[in-house]
Amino acid sequence: MVKIVLKIISMIFIGLVSGIPGLVIGALIGGNFAEQFTFNGVRGYEASGQIGFILGVMVGLISGWWFLFKRKKG
């Protein structure tokens, strides 16, 4: 039971850590190319930074699940 809880905490940590580069990349794209993009009441780099963070967290959670919970064959 403790092993599963530690894996879940690790997976959440991986998700949050991978959200930071997503935030930065999203803000760079929004500040340079998508200045008219609107999301969640904000425009430009703030909006695309939020999208980048959400996508980064999703990628981190999926990859964390993949490496921590997927059963190994063989």
N, C-alpha and C positions, 0 to 999 in steps of 0.2 A: 504494500500500500504506500509506504514512504517513497519507494522508487518511482511509482507512477506520479505522485505529487511533485517530486523533484523534476521529473520529465516535463510535466505541465508548466511548472514555473520556468524551466529552461526554455521551453517553447515560447512562452510569453515574452521572456527577455530577448530571445532571438528576434521575435517580431518587432519589438520596440526599437532594438538596435538597428534593424534593417530599415525601419521607417525614417531614420535620420537622413541617410543618403537620398532616400526618395523625396524627402522634404526639400533638400538642397537642390537636387536635380530639377524637381518641379518648379521651384522658385526661379532657377536660372532660365528654364524654358519659358516660363510665364513673363519674366522680366524682359526677355529679348525678343520673343516671337509671338506670344499670345497676350498682348497688352489689353485687348478688348474682351478676353475670356472672363465670364462671370460665373461664380459658384458660391453658394451659401452666403449671399449678401456682400461679397467682396469681389474685387476685380484684379486682373493682372497677376503679378507674382504671388500675391497672397492666396488667390483662388487656386492657381495651379500648384502651389506649394502644399495646400491641403490635399489636393487630389494625389500628388506624389507621395505624401505621407501615408495616406490610406492604402495606396497600391503597394508601397514598400512594406507596410505592416502585413498586408495580405500575403505577399510573396514570402516574407519571413516566417509567418505562421505555417504556411504550407510546406516550406522547405524544412522548418523545424519538426513538423509532424513527420515528414518523409524520413528524416535522418534518425529521429528518436523512437518512433512508434511502428514503423514498417517492419514486418517480420522478415527475417532473412531466410532465403531458401537454402536448403541443403542441410 
